[in-house]
Amino acid sequence: MYHQIARNKRNSILVVIGFLLFWLLAGFVIGEFAGGTSSAIAGTIILGLLGVLAALYSYYLGAATVLSAMGAREADPRQYQQLYNIVQTLCIGSGLPMPKVYVIDDPSPNAFATGRDPQHAAVTVTTGLLQIMNREELEGVLAHEMSHIKNFDVRLLLVVTTMIGLATIIASMFWRGALRIRTRGQAALVILVIGLVFTLISVIVWSIMQMALSRQRESLADVSSVDITGSPVGLISALKKIAANDKPLERFNHATAAMCIDNPEEHHGSFFNHLFDTHPPIQERIAALEKIASVQQT
C-alpha cells in the first residue's frame, strides 16, 4: 500500500515534468516555423511558461474543473443523508478526512473521486447509482473511491486529465481559427502547426499515458475497499449491477473516464480498443473479489 502511494506521488511529478518537456518542444517547433532560431527560442520560453501555468492550474484548480465539466453539484446533507452517513463512517474506518460530496443528475450508475490530496478531495456519485444500490452496495462503491483518495490515485489522474484537457482545448481553438482564417501564407501555416502540435499532445500523449497509468489501481482500490468495510460482498454486488450498464454518463469524455469506477464503453469493442482500456475487465475484478469472499468464509 505504502509503495503504491509513493509510486503515485512520484509518477505525478514525472507526468508534470514530461508535459513541460512536450510544451517546450511544442514552443520550439512552432517558433521554428514562425521565424527561425530566434523565434524558436522565444516560442520555447513562452510555451514553457504556459506549461508551468498549466501544471499549477491542474494541481490547484483541476478538481473544480473536472467537477464542473461533469455537471456535479455539491450534495445537500439533508437530502442525501444516507450518502453522507456512509462517507463519514468510511472516513472513520480509513482514517481519512471528510471529503466533499457531490452528485451528478444522470441515470448511468457511476462514481469517481478527485482532488490533489486527502485534505482537498471529493467523491461524486450519480443519481442512477443511488437509485439502484442498497446501503451495503453503496458502501462498497464509496469505500473503493475513498481508497483512490488514500492511495493518491486521484492526484495522478487529476494531473494527467487536466493537462491533456488543456491541450485539447488549445488544439480545438487553433483548428477553428485555421478553418476561419481568410488569409494564406506564413500566418495560416503557423496556426495549422500550432493546432497539429497540440492535437498530437492531446491524442498521442494521452494514449501513451493511458498505458502508463496502471490499470491495477482499480484492482488495488477494490481490495483496499475490503480492508475498510471488512467484506467484499457489497462491492461484488455493486459491480455486477454496474456491469449490466452499457450507457456512459451524459457528459462522458475520455479524459475523465479513467477516474470513474467503471467505463461502460470498455465492456465492448475490439482487441485493439482494449489495448487502451483504463480499467481491468470488470468480470476479472468481480472474480478477484469473489476469491476474497470465499477465503473469508473458510
C-alpha positions as a printed NumPy array, in Angstrom:
array([[  0.   ,   0.   ,   0.   ],
       [  2.695,   2.48 ,   1.025],
       [  4.703,   1.512,  -2.061],
       [  1.693,   2.335,  -4.264],
       [  1.218,   5.717,  -2.576],
       [  4.9  ,   6.595,  -3.011],
       [  4.799,   5.497,  -6.654],
       [  1.72 ,   7.609,  -7.387],
       [  3.316,  10.683,  -5.812],
       [  6.49 ,  10.096,  -7.82 ],
       [  4.594,   9.478, -11.054],
       [  2.633,  12.707, -10.586],
       [  5.899,  14.638, -10.6  ],
       [  7.199,  12.703, -13.614],
       [  3.989,  13.378, -15.55 ],
       [  4.275,  17.12 , -14.912],
       [  7.93 ,  17.111, -15.996],
       [  7.036,  15.115, -19.101],
       [  4.307,  17.553, -20.081],
       [  6.59 ,  20.529, -19.526],
       [  9.128,  18.94 , -21.874],
       [  6.425,  18.409, -24.505],
       [  5.316,  22.021, -24.171],
       [  8.92 ,  23.205, -24.526],
       [  9.298,  21.089, -27.649],
       [  5.997,  22.431, -28.987],
       [  7.209,  26.002, -28.449],
       [ 10.447,  25.282, -30.276],
       [  8.699,  23.662, -33.273],
       [  6.082,  26.412, -33.552],
       [  8.729,  29.127, -33.219],
       [ 10.913,  27.49 , -35.853],
       [  8.035,  27.504, -38.327],
       [  7.163,  31.083, -37.426],
       [ 10.562,  32.672, -37.983],
       [ 13.698,  30.631, -37.413],
       [ 16.069,  30.212, -34.496],
       [ 15.279,  33.412, -32.576],
       [ 11.55 ,  32.724, -32.809],
       [ 12.149,  29.114, -31.765],
       [ 13.857,  30.289, -28.566],
       [ 11.072,  32.78 , -27.868],
       [  8.451,  30.1  , -28.551],
       [ 10.202,  27.693, -26.194],
       [ 10.236,  30.273, -23.396],
       [  6.606,  31.297, -23.918],
       [  5.253,  27.752, -24.101],
       [  7.476,  26.738, -21.183],
       [  5.869,  29.437, -19.033],
       [  2.424,  28.422, -20.246],
       [  3.293,  24.812, -19.388],
       [  4.177,  25.829, -15.826],
       [  0.89 ,  27.724, -15.537],
       [ -0.958,  24.668, -16.897],
       [  0.705,  22.451, -14.28 ],
       [ -0.22 ,  24.86 , -11.47 ],
       [ -3.763,  25.102, -12.799],
       [ -4.146,  21.317, -12.914],
       [ -2.851,  20.97 ,  -9.355],
       [ -4.881,  23.713,  -7.677],
       [ -7.956,  24.084,  -9.905],
       [ -8.092,  20.762, -11.734],
       [-10.614,  19.144,  -9.382],
       [-13.039,  22.07 ,  -9.661],
       [-12.684,  21.955, -13.442],
       [-13.43 ,  18.221, -13.586],
       [-16.46 ,  18.536, -11.312],
       [-17.818,  21.425, -13.366],
       [-17.221,  19.605, -16.661],
       [-19.094,  16.557, -15.338],
       [-22.047,  18.645, -14.147],
       [-21.523,  17.729, -10.492],
       [-23.263,  19.689,  -7.733],
       [-22.451,  19.574,  -4.038],
       [-24.855,  17.207,  -2.3  ],
       [-27.256,  18.599,   0.293],
       [-26.579,  16.703,   3.566],
       [-30.309,  16.744,   4.417],
       [-31.417,  15.445,   1.024],
       [-28.644,  12.841,   0.832],
       [-28.384,  11.922,   4.493],
       [-27.583,   8.238,   3.918],
       [-24.844,   9.138,   1.438],
       [-23.216,  11.5  ,   3.939],
       [-23.545,   8.991,   6.787],
       [-21.787,   6.297,   4.761],
       [-18.947,   8.633,   3.75 ],
       [-18.491,   9.773,   7.368],
       [-18.389,   6.157,   8.589],
       [-15.831,   5.212,   5.932],
       [-13.672,   8.188,   6.901],
       [-13.516,   6.864,  10.445],
       [-12.622,   3.373,   9.189],
       [ -9.958,   4.579,   6.762],
       [ -8.51 ,   7.406,   8.832],
       [ -9.19 ,   9.932,   6.064],
       [-10.549,  13.455,   6.495],
       [-14.1  ,  14.072,   5.292],
       [-14.112,  14.794,   1.535],
       [-16.661,  16.991,  -0.189],
       [-19.602,  15.017,  -1.537],
       [-21.089,  15.665,  -4.98 ],
       [-23.967,  14.277,  -7.007],
       [-24.474,  14.176, -10.78 ],
       [-28.015,  14.033, -12.15 ],
       [-27.507,  11.15 , -14.562],
       [-29.224,   7.738, -14.875],
       [-25.95 ,   5.917, -15.628],
       [-24.677,   4.27 , -12.404],
       [-21.155,   5.501, -11.746],
       [-18.887,   7.2  ,  -9.227],
       [-15.469,   8.808,  -9.047],
       [-13.132,  10.611,  -6.682],
       [-10.892,  13.545,  -7.436],
       [ -8.587,  16.009,  -5.685],
       [ -4.897,  16.7  ,  -5.2  ],
       [ -4.637,  15.03 ,  -1.767],
       [ -6.855,  13.628,   1.015],
       [ -7.238,  17.121,   2.514],
       [ -8.604,  18.504,  -0.779],
       [-10.659,  15.608,  -2.122],
       [-14.186,  14.994,  -3.347],
       [-16.288,  11.902,  -4.003],
       [-19.043,  12.006,  -6.601],
       [-21.89 ,   9.621,  -7.357],
       [-24.628,   9.7  ,  -9.965],
       [-28.316,   9.69 ,  -9.149],
       [-28.502,   6.486, -11.208],
       [-26.089,   4.81 ,  -8.799],
       [-28.082,   5.959,  -5.761],
       [-31.297,   4.606,  -7.262],
       [-30.127,   1.034,  -7.86 ],
       [-27.766,   0.445,  -4.924],
       [-28.72 ,  -0.671,  -1.446],
       [-26.733,   0.591,   1.549],
       [-24.183,  -2.256,   1.525],
       [-23.529,  -1.862,  -2.206],
       [-23.217,   1.918,  -1.952],
       [-20.811,   1.459,   0.946],
       [-18.641,  -0.816,  -1.219],
       [-18.543,   1.707,  -4.085],
       [-17.73 ,   4.63 ,  -1.811],
       [-15.032,   2.61 ,   0.002],
       [-13.492,   1.946,  -3.425],
       [-13.43 ,   5.678,  -4.157],
       [-12.062,   6.511,  -0.704],
       [ -9.257,   4.027,  -1.413],
       [ -8.334,   6.007,  -4.522],
       [ -8.017,   9.087,  -2.328],
       [ -5.922,   7.248,   0.266],
       [ -3.651,   5.762,  -2.428],
       [ -3.169,   9.174,  -4.121],
       [ -4.51 ,   7.772,  -7.401],
       [ -6.665,  10.895,  -7.58 ],
       [ -3.679,  13.256,  -7.8  ],
       [ -2.025,  11.351, -10.626],
       [ -5.247,  11.068, -12.629],
       [ -6.127,  14.703, -11.961],
       [ -2.813,  15.999, -13.291],
       [ -2.973,  13.806, -16.402],
       [ -6.587,  14.513, -17.311],
       [ -6.43 ,  18.264, -16.681],
       [ -3.249,  18.849, -18.678],
       [ -4.489,  16.68 , -21.535],
       [ -7.787,  18.568, -21.424],
       [ -5.994,  21.919, -21.672],
       [ -4.011,  20.689, -24.684],
       [ -7.243,  19.531, -26.328],
       [ -8.904,  22.92 , -25.784],
       [ -5.911,  24.761, -27.262],
       [ -5.84 ,  22.424, -30.276],
       [ -9.561,  22.939, -30.858],
       [ -9.209,  26.728, -30.691],
       [ -6.452,  26.838, -33.286],
       [ -8.149,  24.337, -35.614],
       [-11.251,  26.508, -35.592],
       [ -9.061,  29.537, -36.251],
       [ -7.369,  27.774, -39.17 ],
       [-10.749,  26.961, -40.732],
       [-11.984,  30.549, -40.403],
       [ -8.87 ,  32.436, -41.437],
       [ -9.163,  34.029, -44.844],
       [ -5.503,  34.782, -45.47 ],
       [ -2.873,  32.329, -46.569],
       [  0.871,  32.143, -46.16 ],
       [  3.008,  32.159, -43.022],
       [  0.25 ,  33.127, -40.56 ],
       [ -2.05 ,  30.343, -41.73 ],
       [  0.825,  27.855, -41.625],
       [  1.739,  28.808, -38.055],
       [ -1.885,  28.384, -36.918],
       [ -2.059,  24.962, -38.588],
       [  1.219,  23.901, -36.965],
       [  0.02 ,  25.006, -33.508],
       [ -3.212,  23.062, -33.955],
       [ -1.32 ,  19.993, -35.159],
       [  1.233,  20.082, -32.318],
       [ -1.393,  20.317, -29.584],
       [ -3.527,  17.668, -31.283],
       [ -0.53 ,  15.323, -31.16 ],
       [ -0.023,  16.165, -27.48 ],
       [ -3.685,  15.536, -26.63 ],
       [ -4.111,  12.357, -28.7  ],
       [ -0.768,  10.557, -28.862],
       [  0.491,  11.54 , -25.423],
       [ -2.887,  10.694, -23.882],
       [ -2.741,   7.217, -25.41 ],
       [  0.759,   6.72 , -24.008],
       [ -0.341,   7.987, -20.605],
       [ -3.326,   5.642, -20.604],
       [ -0.996,   2.695, -20.999],
       [  1.404,   4.138, -18.422],
       [ -1.338,   4.557, -15.822],
       [ -1.517,   1.208, -14.083],
       [ -4.883,  -0.459, -14.661],
       [ -4.231,  -2.334, -11.452],
       [ -5.043,   0.808,  -9.476],
       [ -8.694,  -0.249,  -9.801],
       [ -7.97 ,  -3.755,  -8.541],
       [ -5.952,  -2.309,  -5.661],
       [ -8.81 ,   0.045,  -4.78 ],
       [-11.194,  -2.932,  -4.838],
       [ -9.029,  -4.825,  -2.358],
       [ -8.45 ,  -1.714,  -0.24 ],
       [-12.213,  -1.184,  -0.015],
       [-12.483,  -4.616,   1.596],
       [ -9.959,  -3.54 ,   4.236],
       [-12.182,  -0.546,   5.017],
       [-15.579,  -2.254,   5.013],
       [-14.459,  -5.705,   6.186],
       [-16.382,  -7.507,   3.445],
       [-16.289,  -7.677,  -0.375],
       [-19.959,  -8.656,  -0.684],
       [-21.312,  -5.135,  -1.164],
       [-18.784,  -4.181,  -3.841],
       [-19.253,  -7.504,  -5.67 ],
       [-22.984,  -6.916,  -5.899],
       [-22.461,  -3.282,  -6.905],
       [-20.015,  -4.167,  -9.69 ],
       [-22.44 ,  -6.765, -11.061],
       [-25.142,  -4.117, -11.301],
       [-22.721,  -1.621, -12.855],
       [-21.541,  -4.259, -15.366],
       [-25.097,  -4.543, -16.68 ],
       [-24.964,  -0.878, -17.706],
       [-23.625,  -0.03 , -21.163],
       [-24.663,   3.622, -21.263],
       [-21.96 ,   6.179, -20.394],
       [-22.582,   9.384, -18.491],
       [-24.264,  12.136, -20.488],
       [-21.168,  14.332, -20.065],
       [-18.814,  11.387, -20.558],
       [-15.427,  12.147, -22.077],
       [-12.281,  10.077, -22.446],
       [-10.234,  12.454, -20.283],
       [-12.349,  11.736, -17.193],
       [-13.215,   8.092, -17.967],
       [-10.159,   6.857, -16.064],
       [-11.491,   8.464, -12.868],
       [-14.789,   6.577, -12.846],
       [-15.298,   3.254, -11.046],
       [-16.217,   1.811, -14.438],
       [-16.06 ,   2.859, -18.088],
       [-19.129,   1.387, -19.85 ],
       [-17.507,   1.806, -23.267],
       [-14.862,  -0.751, -22.294],
       [-17.451,  -3.516, -21.946],
       [-17.49 ,  -3.808, -25.722],
       [-15.07 ,  -3.331, -28.594],
       [-12.218,  -4.971, -30.438],
       [ -8.92 ,  -6.241, -29.076],
       [ -7.22 ,  -3.076, -30.34 ],
       [ -9.706,  -0.892, -28.436],
       [ -8.98 ,  -2.783, -25.23 ],
       [ -5.256,  -2.014, -25.524],
       [ -6.128,   1.479, -24.304],
       [ -8.571,   0.467, -21.579],
       [ -8.211,   2.429, -18.354],
       [ -9.719,  -0.362, -16.218],
       [ -9.191,  -4.117, -15.905],
       [-12.183,  -6.112, -17.231],
       [-14.969,  -5.743, -14.687],
       [-15.586,  -9.521, -14.633],
       [-11.959, -10.061, -13.578],
       [-12.418,  -7.571, -10.752],
       [-15.574,  -9.366,  -9.61 ],
       [-13.802, -12.761,  -9.767],
       [-10.921, -11.447,  -7.647],
       [-13.319, -10.143,  -5.012],
       [-15.249, -13.423,  -5.005],
       [-11.982, -15.244,  -4.198],
       [-11.511, -12.943,  -1.205],
       [-15.096, -13.664,  -0.135],
       [-14.539, -17.42 ,  -0.367],
       [-11.369, -17.144,   1.752],
       [-13.25 , -15.128,   4.4  ],
       [-15.923, -17.821,   4.582],
       [-13.438, -20.649,   5.232]])
